[in-house]
Amino acid sequence: NFKFKILKLAKEVPVGETKIYATSIRMDDTTDNLAAFGNIKIAISITANDNGSLTVKGKAEDLYNFEYMNINDYSKSPKLNLIIIANNFAVDLQKKGLLHPYTWEADIDTTF
């Protein structure tokens, strides 16, 4: 999940210091997150605090659009198969100009 991936990056940050990262994170912890977000781009600073906590600040953003998903690349769960079929239908509508992609962004400001 998102927090686990941030903690993995934070292992590189010495206590009392801040490091800046610009990367992408694959939101694949649940079927819903994978279908809704896929890969998101983040630009964050991670500060390793003296008390053992981490302060994370920055932005997450992505283009909310539909991209073709090959049903053979994923598990065979009925829920996921239905999501893939609906997603691929939306890809066709997007290509026809009936659905329009847009950019979303979210502020990140948390300590854990």
C-alpha positions as CSV (number, residue, x, y, z in Angstrom):
1,N,0.0,0.0,0.0
2,F,0.9,3.7,-0.2
3,K,2.3,3.8,3.4
4,F,4.4,0.7,2.9
5,K,6.0,2.2,-0.2
6,I,6.7,5.5,1.6
7,L,8.4,3.5,4.4
8,K,10.5,1.7,1.9
9,L,11.8,5.1,0.5
10,A,12.3,6.4,4.1
11,K,14.9,3.7,4.9
12,E,17.3,5.9,2.9
13,V,16.7,9.0,5.1
14,P,19.1,9.5,8.1
15,V,17.5,10.6,11.4
16,G,17.2,14.4,11.5
17,E,17.5,14.8,7.7
18,T,15.1,15.3,4.8
19,K,15.3,13.8,1.3
20,I,13.2,14.7,-1.7
21,Y,11.8,12.1,-4.1
22,A,10.1,12.4,-7.5
23,T,8.8,8.9,-8.4
24,S,5.8,6.9,-9.2
25,I,3.9,4.4,-7.1
26,R,1.8,1.5,-8.4
27,M,-1.4,1.5,-6.4
28,D,-1.9,-2.2,-6.5
29,D,-2.8,-3.1,-2.9
30,T,-6.4,-3.7,-3.8
31,T,-8.3,-4.4,-7.0
32,D,-10.2,-1.1,-6.6
33,N,-7.0,1.0,-6.2
34,L,-5.3,-0.7,-9.2
35,A,-8.4,0.0,-11.4
36,A,-8.9,3.6,-10.1
37,F,-5.4,4.8,-9.8
38,G,-2.9,2.5,-11.5
39,N,0.4,4.4,-11.2
40,I,0.5,7.8,-9.6
41,K,3.3,10.3,-9.7
42,I,4.5,11.7,-6.4
43,A,6.9,14.6,-5.5
44,I,7.5,14.4,-1.8
45,S,10.0,15.3,1.0
46,I,10.5,12.7,3.7
47,T,11.9,13.9,7.1
48,A,13.1,11.3,9.6
49,N,12.3,12.9,12.9
50,D,14.4,12.4,16.1
51,N,11.4,10.6,17.8
52,G,11.3,7.9,15.1
53,S,8.4,9.3,13.2
54,L,8.4,10.4,9.6
55,T,7.0,13.6,8.2
56,V,5.9,13.4,4.5
57,K,4.9,16.4,2.5
58,G,4.4,16.9,-1.2
59,K,2.0,16.2,-4.0
60,A,0.5,13.2,-5.8
61,E,-1.0,13.5,-9.2
62,D,-2.0,11.6,-12.2
63,L,-4.0,11.7,-15.4
64,Y,-7.4,10.1,-14.7
65,N,-8.0,8.2,-17.9
66,F,-8.7,4.7,-19.1
67,E,-5.9,2.5,-20.5
68,Y,-6.4,-0.9,-22.0
69,M,-6.0,-3.8,-19.6
70,N,-5.3,-7.2,-21.0
71,I,-7.5,-9.6,-19.1
72,N,-4.8,-12.3,-19.3
73,D,-2.3,-10.2,-17.3
74,Y,-4.4,-10.2,-14.1
75,S,-5.9,-12.8,-11.7
76,K,-9.0,-14.6,-12.7
77,S,-11.3,-13.2,-10.0
78,P,-14.8,-12.5,-11.3
79,K,-14.8,-9.0,-9.7
80,L,-11.5,-8.0,-11.5
81,N,-12.7,-9.5,-14.8
82,L,-15.8,-7.3,-14.6
83,I,-13.7,-4.2,-13.8
84,I,-11.4,-5.0,-16.8
85,I,-14.4,-5.4,-19.2
86,A,-15.9,-2.1,-18.0
87,N,-12.5,-0.4,-18.2
88,N,-11.9,-1.5,-21.7
89,F,-15.3,-0.3,-22.7
90,A,-14.4,3.1,-21.3
91,V,-11.1,3.0,-23.3
92,D,-13.3,2.7,-26.5
93,L,-15.5,5.6,-25.4
94,Q,-12.4,7.7,-24.6
95,K,-11.0,7.1,-28.0
96,K,-14.3,8.2,-29.6
97,G,-14.1,11.4,-27.6
98,L,-17.1,10.6,-25.4
99,L,-15.0,10.4,-22.2
100,H,-12.4,13.1,-21.5
101,P,-9.3,12.4,-19.3
102,Y,-8.4,15.0,-16.6
103,T,-5.5,15.6,-14.2
104,W,-6.1,15.2,-10.5
105,E,-3.8,16.1,-7.7
106,A,-3.7,15.7,-3.9
107,D,-1.7,17.3,-1.3
108,I,0.3,15.0,1.0
109,D,1.0,16.3,4.5
110,T,1.2,13.6,7.2
111,T,3.3,12.2,10.0
112,F,3.6,8.5,11.0
